[in-house]
Amino acid sequence: MQEVQVRFSKILMEDMFQVRPNETVVITADEGSKKETVNALFTAAQNAGALPLVLWMPKAKKDSQAGMQDWPSEAVTGALRHADVWIEANSRVILYSDIWETVMLVNKKVRYLIIAESSIASLERVFTGFDIQLLKSLLCQITDMAKRSKKVRITSTNGTDVSYDIDLNHAFDYDDGDYSAPKFGTAPGFVNIVPKLNSMNGSIVFDHLQHSEEGVPLEFMMRDGVIIDVIGGEGAELFKSYLASFQDANMYKISHNMLGFNPNVRTLTGELVEDERIWGGVDFGFGHTSSIDMPPFGQVAKSHFDGVVANTSIYFDDIQLTNNGEVCHEELRPLADALLNAIDV
């Protein structure tokens, strides 16, 4: 396993971030982080000529803004304001908190990436073994198609059938594994769309839902962009209690929709960062939305959570992109096939 950590960390620092001599690489972590992975990232940054810094902190009780009371926020923010690279390996994520928002606002040079508490086996699957340029071509074409569309509809044989409108004022982005320029980066293999406010309607049945009991499918009933009910027996009641604990109406609102196209992710593993990018699946995020993604003010909430639906059929207006998890669009299919055939196994 140590060999895998070394290989992943070297690829991330040298090929994806392309770190340069004397750049400051800050790795944030907490008591739930994978220490071996953090140490491997530190060594890889050092070997590339960078100046690494690891910030260990307490594990917060909740993610994002709800975790602020548990972190030494002023000291952490101060260090990150001057970082060239920030890799977030926290198990309770800083993403979308005041720390994150401040750093992304004032540090215009930072190349940020969140890996959260992913295992090294998952990180290797998600970040290595594919052709970055082929993935970039596929994701770029899908993003362009989304921008030319008015409505997105997503269905699945598990009962999901939900749609929303496109808002060209909101963010459209993708990650292909190239973190060499300043950006808000996440793991590669998706197209992200921020739906038009108050436009999402239908039903989402999650195959993997953060902060819910594993293996218990829950159904969200969506009306005008808001969760109006959670269905699924005792598990649904527990999740409703989780949502209510924030005492924040914005925690019930849709934040973003990620369309998954990582060629190495073909089955659900239970690791959220990986599952969000499952080929032919989708992720729905709820709660806090940064002003970066939803200008000018964002959607302020105390936290953020995500859920995944696998094997989806995705439609832009009346044009079908995927069918039960496989790319079927005649212009996208050659790119998808080339990407899948180029996987380094």
C-alpha positions in Angstrom: 0.0 0.0 0.0 2.9 2.3 0.6 4.0 2.0 -3.0 0.5 3.1 -4.1 0.6 6.1 -1.8 4.0 7.1 -3.3 2.8 6.7 -6.8 -0.5 8.6 -6.4 1.2 11.5 -4.5 3.9 11.8 -7.2 1.3 11.9 -10.0 -0.8 14.5 -8.1 2.1 16.8 -7.3 4.2 16.6 -10.5 1.7 15.8 -13.3 -1.6 17.3 -12.1 -0.5 20.3 -9.9 2.8 20.6 -11.7 4.2 22.2 -8.5 7.2 24.4 -9.0 10.4 24.9 -6.8 9.7 26.9 -3.6 6.0 27.0 -4.0 4.1 26.6 -0.7 2.0 23.5 -0.6 -0.4 23.4 2.4 -2.1 20.2 3.4 -4.9 20.5 6.0 -6.0 17.4 8.0 -7.7 16.4 11.2 -7.9 13.5 13.6 -9.9 11.5 11.1 -7.6 12.0 8.1 -5.4 9.2 6.6 -2.0 10.0 8.1 -0.1 7.8 5.7 -1.6 9.7 2.7 -0.9 13.1 4.2 2.7 12.1 4.9 3.1 10.8 1.3 1.7 14.1 -0.1 4.2 16.0 2.1 7.1 13.9 0.8 6.0 14.2 -2.8 5.7 18.0 -2.6 9.2 18.1 -1.0 10.6 15.9 -3.7 9.2 18.2 -6.4 11.1 21.1 -4.8 8.1 22.7 -3.1 7.8 23.8 0.5 5.1 21.7 2.2 3.2 22.5 5.4 0.8 20.2 7.2 -1.9 21.8 9.4 -3.3 19.2 11.8 -6.5 20.3 13.6 -9.3 18.8 15.7 -12.0 16.8 13.9 -15.1 19.1 13.8 -18.5 17.7 14.9 -20.0 18.8 11.6 -18.9 19.8 8.1 -18.4 23.3 6.5 -19.7 26.3 8.4 -21.2 24.2 11.2 -17.6 23.1 12.0 -16.2 26.6 12.5 -16.4 26.5 16.3 -14.1 23.5 16.4 -11.2 24.8 14.3 -8.5 27.4 15.0 -9.9 29.4 12.2 -7.9 32.6 12.3 -4.6 30.7 12.3 -5.7 28.3 9.5 -7.0 31.1 7.4 -3.8 33.1 7.9 -1.7 30.3 6.6 -3.9 29.5 3.6 -4.1 33.1 2.5 -0.6 32.8 1.2 -0.5 29.2 -0.1 0.2 28.3 -3.7 -1.5 24.9 -3.4 -4.0 23.8 -0.8 -5.0 20.1 -0.5 -7.8 19.6 1.9 -7.6 16.1 3.5 -10.0 16.8 6.4 -12.5 14.2 7.3 -14.9 16.9 8.4 -14.5 19.3 5.5 -13.6 22.9 5.6 -15.1 23.4 2.1 -17.8 26.1 2.1 -17.0 27.4 5.6 -15.9 31.0 6.3 -12.3 29.7 6.2 -12.7 28.4 2.6 -14.7 31.3 1.4 -12.2 33.9 2.7 -9.2 32.0 1.2 -10.9 31.6 -2.2 -11.8 35.3 -2.2 -8.4 36.8 -1.2 -5.9 34.3 -2.5 -6.2 34.6 -6.2 -3.2 32.3 -6.9 -4.3 29.3 -4.9 -4.8 25.9 -6.6 -7.2 24.1 -4.2 -8.2 20.4 -4.2 -10.4 18.5 -1.8 -9.7 14.8 -1.3 -11.5 14.6 2.1 -11.0 11.2 3.9 -10.7 9.1 0.8 -8.7 5.8 1.1 -5.5 5.5 -0.9 -7.1 2.8 -3.0 -10.0 5.1 -3.9 -7.6 8.0 -4.7 -5.6 5.9 -7.1 -8.7 4.8 -8.9 -10.1 8.3 -9.2 -6.9 10.2 -10.0 -4.7 7.9 -12.1 -4.8 5.6 -15.1 -6.8 7.7 -17.6 -5.9 10.1 -20.4 -6.4 13.6 -19.1 -6.7 15.2 -22.5 -9.4 12.7 -23.6 -11.3 13.3 -20.4 -11.0 17.1 -20.9 -12.4 16.8 -24.4 -15.4 14.8 -23.3 -16.2 17.0 -20.3 -15.8 20.2 -22.3 -18.2 19.0 -25.0 -20.8 18.0 -22.4 -20.4 21.4 -20.7 -20.9 23.2 -24.0 -24.1 21.2 -24.6 -25.4 22.1 -21.1 -24.9 25.8 -21.8 -27.0 25.5 -25.0 -29.8 23.8 -23.2 -32.8 25.0 -21.2 -33.7 22.0 -19.1 -32.0 19.0 -17.6 -33.9 15.7 -16.8 -32.4 12.8 -14.9 -34.1 9.4 -14.5 -33.0 6.0 -13.2 -34.6 2.5 -12.9 -34.4 3.0 -9.1 -37.3 5.5 -9.3 -35.5 8.8 -9.8 -37.2 11.2 -12.1 -36.2 14.9 -11.6 -35.7 17.9 -13.7 -34.5 21.5 -13.4 -33.9 24.6 -15.5 -30.5 25.9 -16.7 -29.4 29.4 -15.5 -26.5 30.8 -17.6 -25.7 33.2 -14.8 -24.7 30.2 -12.6 -21.4 28.2 -12.8 -20.7 25.4 -15.2 -17.4 23.7 -14.5 -15.6 20.4 -14.8 -12.5 18.8 -13.4 -10.2 16.6 -15.6 -7.1 16.3 -13.5 -5.3 19.4 -14.5 -4.7 21.6 -11.4 -1.8 23.6 -12.8 -3.6 27.0 -12.7 -5.5 28.7 -9.9 -8.9 27.0 -9.4 -11.4 25.5 -7.0 -10.6 21.9 -7.8 -12.2 18.6 -6.9 -11.5 15.1 -8.0 -11.6 14.5 -11.8 -14.4 13.1 -13.9 -17.5 15.2 -13.7 -19.5 18.2 -15.1 -21.0 20.4 -12.5 -24.2 22.4 -13.1 -25.8 24.9 -10.6 -29.6 24.7 -11.3 -31.8 27.7 -11.7 -33.3 28.7 -8.3 -36.7 27.3 -7.5 -36.8 25.1 -10.7 -36.1 21.5 -9.5 -39.1 19.2 -9.3 -39.6 15.5 -9.1 -38.2 12.6 -7.1 -34.6 11.6 -6.3 -33.9 8.1 -5.0 -30.3 7.9 -3.7 -28.1 4.9 -4.0 -25.6 6.6 -1.6 -26.5 9.5 0.6 -24.1 11.3 3.0 -25.0 11.2 6.7 -27.6 8.5 6.2 -27.7 4.8 7.1 -25.6 2.8 4.6 -27.6 0.5 2.3 -31.0 2.2 3.1 -32.3 4.0 -0.1 -34.0 7.3 0.7 -36.2 9.2 -1.7 -36.3 13.0 -1.7 -39.4 14.7 -3.0 -38.4 18.0 -4.6 -40.7 20.9 -5.3 -39.4 24.2 -6.6 -35.8 23.4 -5.7 -36.6 22.4 -2.1 -36.8 19.0 -0.3 -40.4 18.8 0.8 -40.3 15.2 2.1 -37.9 12.3 2.7 -39.3 8.8 2.2 -37.8 5.6 3.4 -39.1 4.4 6.8 -37.0 4.8 9.9 -34.0 5.9 7.9 -36.0 8.8 6.5 -37.0 9.9 9.9 -33.4 9.9 11.1 -32.3 11.9 8.1 -35.1 14.4 8.6 -33.9 14.8 12.2 -30.4 15.4 10.8 -31.6 18.2 8.5 -33.8 19.8 11.2 -30.8 19.9 13.6 -29.3 22.7 11.6 -32.4 25.0 12.0 -31.6 26.3 8.5 -34.1 26.4 5.7 -31.3 26.6 3.1 -30.1 23.1 4.1 -33.2 21.8 2.2 -32.4 23.6 -1.0 -30.6 22.1 -4.0 -27.0 23.4 -4.5 -25.6 21.7 -7.5 -25.8 18.7 -9.8 -22.7 16.8 -10.9 -22.8 14.4 -13.9 -20.2 11.6 -13.4 -17.8 10.5 -16.1 -14.7 9.1 -14.4 -13.7 6.1 -16.6 -12.2 4.2 -13.6 -15.3 4.6 -11.4 -17.9 2.0 -12.6 -19.4 0.7 -9.3 -20.4 2.3 -6.0 -17.8 1.8 -3.2 -19.3 3.8 -0.4 -16.5 6.4 -0.6 -18.3 9.7 -1.5 -15.6 11.5 -3.4 -15.3 8.4 -5.7 -19.0 7.6 -6.0 -19.8 11.2 -7.0 -17.9 10.6 -10.2 -19.3 7.2 -11.1 -19.5 6.8 -14.9 -23.1 7.6 -16.1 -24.3 8.5 -12.6 -25.0 11.8 -10.9 -24.5 13.6 -7.6 -26.9 16.1 -6.1 -25.5 18.6 -3.5 -27.7 20.5 -1.0 -27.2 23.4 1.3 -24.4 25.9 1.0 -23.5 27.2 -2.4 -20.6 29.6 -2.8 -20.9 32.9 -4.6 -18.3 31.5 -7.0 -20.9 29.1 -8.2 -24.1 31.1 -7.7 -23.2 34.8 -8.2 -23.5 37.3 -6.7 -24.4 36.2 -3.2 -24.5 32.4 -3.3 -26.8 30.3 -1.1 -25.6 30.6 2.5 -26.2 27.6 4.7 -24.7 26.1 7.8 -23.4 23.0 5.9 -23.5 21.0 2.7 -24.2 17.3 1.9 -24.3 15.2 -1.2 -26.0 12.1 -2.5 -25.4 9.8 -5.5 -27.6 8.1 -8.1 -26.0 5.4 -10.3 -26.9 4.2 -13.8 -28.8 7.3 -14.9 -30.3 8.4 -18.1 -29.5 12.1 -18.6 -31.3 14.4 -21.0 -30.5 18.0 -22.1 -33.9 19.2 -23.3 -35.0 16.3 -25.5 -31.5 15.1 -26.3 -30.4 12.0 -24.5 -26.7 11.8 -23.4 -26.7 8.5 -21.4 -29.0 5.5 -21.1 -28.9 3.5 -17.9 -25.4 4.7 -17.2 -23.8 4.3 -20.6 -23.1 7.2 -23.1 -25.5 6.9 -26.0 -25.2 10.3 -27.7 -23.8 9.9 -31.2 -21.3 12.7 -30.9 -20.2 11.8 -27.4 -20.0 8.1 -27.8 -16.7 8.0 -29.8 -15.0 10.2 -27.2 -16.4 8.0 -24.4 -15.2 4.8 -26.1 -11.8 6.2 -26.7 -11.5 7.2 -23.0 -12.7 3.9 -21.7 -10.3 2.0 -24.1 -7.4 4.1 -23.0 -7.6 3.2 -19.3 -4.3 2.0 -17.9 -5.1 -1.2 -16.2 
